């Protein structure tokens, strides 16, 4: 993947964080303008960021298998079996669609209990769920796929009540789908796949998936999960344990520019009123040896600074998760940033809310 360095005549201001709240046992999931949705175990909560103080209001609950009601009560068993909500999408109808262990679940507007709308047959959950302004929902299969079977993208045209296969990647073409992101400026979908060689792709797709075009493909730097759509193009970060990782900018002409070096793989990104943010995780590997989960931010995409770091806790990452900093999906109209850290010292399964500003 040929790249160039980002250059700009725009003044790029440094971002600063001021922590305003720390909430244990809470995972930030998605923004809806100035409303943040988060989960505690299998309960979904929300708070309005513009209120005088943060007040968390119950939204709904998901009832998992009986044994998960037990494992979700302990911090370590929660991490061991990957309990809780893992992704959330907000539909224009008011429905909420969530990825939970082994299923896609829907909370109808006005209800208080999530119901399963689709059982996951391969893997345990998708990494993200995407909603388009037209009301269509998407998620891609994410499973080990050692045999390189065909991989599906599922869609819903009825607010998440039912799902059907909208696109199939042929056998031996990809391993799995990492992410699907809607771009409101280019009015398209960006699809990210992995994991090796030609399986690593960044695809530009029409909103109905009638057309899919490879934009970047064929190497580990095209192995990506985290992305931020921007009026000036797409920012994405590589997710590879085999090479150094970077933040890149992809412009409308398909040109890729290197923006920043990262100390490890990145699988979460978000944007707020102040800027854009990518986080890195702590994973085993011979190239990326960092033992910190790090948050990077930029006000315009030119200057990227490390804003916060969390060291790995002593529990084995093979069983109790890599150290990571989760960033919520959705559209955030505020200057607040919510970061949920896991498997790190002093902030395990904790959400920090920070006010961001540029200087």
N, C-alpha and C positions, 0 to 999 in steps of 0.2 A: 504494500500500500504506500504509494508515493505521497509524501506530505510536505507542507511548507509551514513556516512559522506564522502565527497570527501577528499582523501589524495593524495598527489603527492610529488615526490622528485624534481619536476621542480621549479625553482625560479619564483615566481609569482610577477610581477612588478605592481605597482600602476599606474592607468591611470589618466591622467590630460587632462582638456579641456581648450582650448584658443579660445574664441569667435572671429571670423573673419568677420562675417556679420550678420545683422539682417534685415529681409525682411518682412514687414507687408503684410497682406492679401494674403499670399502665403502658399500653402500646399505642402510639399514634398511627392512624391508618390513612386518613384522607381528609383534605380540606374541601369545603364548599364555600368559596368566597371567604367570609370571616368566621365560619363555623368549622371547628375541628372535631372530627369523629375519632374516638379511641376505644380500645377494649381493655377490660380487666377480666382475665379468664375468658369466659364465654358470654359476658355481658357487654353490650355496646353502649357507650356514653357519648355525649357531645357537649361542647361548651362554645359560647359565642365570645370571640376574642375581643370584641369592641365593648363588652360590658365593663362596668367599673371594677369588677373582680371576676376571677375565673370560677364559675359555678358549673359543675358537671351534672348533667341531667340524664337520667336513664332513657335509652331509646328502645332497646329490645334485647332479647336473649336467644341464644342458640342452645339446644339441649343435645349434647353429644352422647356417645355410648356411656353407659353407667360408670365404667372404670375411669373415664376421662374426668368425671366430676371429682374423682379422688386425686389423680395425678396433677390436675391443674391447681390444686391447693398448695402444692410444694414447689418452690422455685426450681430446684434441681430436676425433679421429675417432670415439671412443665417443659423444661429445656430438653430433657432426654427424649420425650415422645412428641415433641414439637406441637404442644397444645395451643389452643386459642385461635383467634382470627389471624389470617395471614395476608389478606388483601381485601379491599372494599372499593366498590364503585357506586356512584350515585347516579340514578337514572332520572331523566327529566319528569317522569311520572310521579316521583317521590319514593319509588321503590329503592331499597338498598340491596345490593348483591354482594355476597361475601364468599371468599375462599376459606373453608374450614377443613380440618383433616378429613380427607376422603370424599369431599363433596363440595358442590356449589350450593349455597343457601340464599334464599330471598326473603326479605322482610317487606311485605306489602305496606304501602302508605296507610297509616292509621292502625296497623297491627303492632303487637308487642312481642311476637315470637317468630323467629326465622324458621322457614320450612325448607327442606331439601328439594331443589329443583333439578339436580343432576348428580348422579353418583360418579365419582372419579374411578375409572377402571384401570388406568395405568398411571403409576406414580401416586402421590398423595394430594397434590394441589398444584394449580398454576401459580407462577410467581406474581402475576398481576392480572387484573380484569380491567377492560377498557370500555368506556361508554362514548359514543359519538353524539354530536348535537342532534342528528336525525333520529336518535333513539335506539340505534342498534348497539348491542353489546358483544364483546369478543373476549376470548381467552384462548391461549395456545397450550397444547399438551407439554408437560414438563415431567419426564420420567427417565430412568437410567438408559433404556433403549440400547443395550449392549449389542443386540442383533441388527440394529439400524432398520427397524420396521418403519412403515409409513407413519407420519405424524400429522395430526389433525389440528386445525383451528376451528373452534366451536363459536357459534353465533346465536343470539336470541333476538327475535323481532317482536316479542311480547313482554317486554320489560323484565326479562329474567325468569319468566315462569317456565319456559321450555327452551331446549337447546338443540341445535342441529349442526352437522358438519358443514362448514362454509368453504373450507379449502383443505386439501390434503397434499402434503409434501410426499413425493414418492419414496420408496425404499432406498436406503443408502444415500439419500440426498442431504439430510440433516440428522442430528441426534435428537434435538428437542427445540422447543420455542422458549426463548428467554423473556421476551416482552413484546407488547404491541402498544404503540403510543399514537394518539391522535394529534395531528398538526393542524391547528385552526388557521394558520396563515397560508399554508400550501394546500389545505383542505384534502389531506391525504392521511394514510396510516403508515407508520414506520414499524417494520417487523424485524426483530433481532433473533437470530438463531445461532446455535453452536453445535459441536464444541471444537472440532479439529479440522485442519485443512480447509477444503472447500465447503465444509458444513458451516463455517463461520460466515454469516451473511448479514448485511443490513439492506433490507428491501423496502422500496417505496411502493405502496399499494393504493389502489383506488379505495374509496370508502366502502364499496360493496365487494371488495376483493376480486373483482372481475379481471383486474390486471395487477401483476406483481413484477417489478423490475429490480434487478440487482444493481445497487449503487456502489457498495463496497463489499468485497468478498475475498475469501481465499487465504487468509492468514490470521494469526492470533490477535492482531490489533483490530480485526473486524469481529472479534468475539466480545460482544457487549451485551449488557443488560440495562445499565443506567443511562438515561437520556433526559435532556431538557429541550423542549421545543421553544424556539425563540423567533422573534420577528426577523432576525438576521440569519436564520439557519438553524441547524440542529447541532446541539452539543451532546457528545456521548463520551463514555469512558470505557476503556478496555477492561476485560475481566479474565485475565489469564495468569495461571501460576507458572507458566513456562517462560515468560519474557517480562521485561519491565512494562509497567502500565502507564497510560497517559490519558489526559482529557484531550479530545479533539473537537474541532468545529467543521461541520459539513455544510457548505454553502449551497445555494440554489442551483449552481452549475455542476454540482457533483465533486467539487474540489475539497480535499481534506487538508486541514491545517492543524498542526500540533500546538496545543495551548499550554499544557503543564505536565510535568512528570509526577506520577503518583507512587507512593511507597509500596502499594499493594493493589490487589484487585478491587474494583468498585462495582457494586450491584444496586446501589440506591442513589437517587438524585431527586432534587425538587427545586422549585423556584418560589420566591415571594416578591413583595414589592421592592425590596432592596437589592436583590440579586439572585444568583444561581448557586447551588450547592451540590457537591458530590461527597460521598463518604467512602472510605476504604475499610476492608475487613482484614482480620488476622487469620491467615490460612497457612498450612504447611507448604513448603516449597524451597527449592535451592536458589531461586533468583530473588524473590521478594521476601526478605528476611525480617521485615518490620514486625515488632510485637505490640504495635499500637493500632487501634482503630482511629482513623484521623478524619476530621471534617475539613473540607476545602470549600472556599467560597470566592465568588467574583462578582463585582457590581456590573460589569459589562462583558466579560468573557475574555479580556486581554490579560489582566493581572489576576493570578490565582494565589491565595494565601491559605496556609494551614491555620485554622481558627480554633480547633480543639483536638485533644488527643485523650484516649483512654487505653490503659494497659490491660493486657490479657490477664484474666483471673487464673487460679491454679488448676481448675478442673479440666480434664482431658477434652480437647476439642472434637475428637472423633465421636464422642458420645454426647457431650454437653454443649455443642455448637461452637462455631468459630466466633471469636470476638467481632462484634459488628455494631454499626450505628445505623438504625433504620430511619429512613426519611419517608414521610407520608406522600401519597399520590394526591391528585386533584388540583384545583385552582385555588391558590392562596392570594387573597387581595390585601393582606395585612403585612406589617413589617415584623411579624413574629415568625420564629422558626421552631418547630417541634422536632426533637431528636430522641429516639428511643434506643438505648444502648443495652446490649446483651453480652454475657460472658466476659465482662470487663470488671476490673477491680473497683469497688466502691460505688458502682452504678449499674449493677446487674438488673435487667428487667426494670429499668427506670426511664421515665420520660422527662427530659429537660426542655423547658420552654424559654427561649431567649428572644430578647428584642434585638433586631439587627439595625445597624446604621452604617453609613459610609462617611469617610473623612478624607 
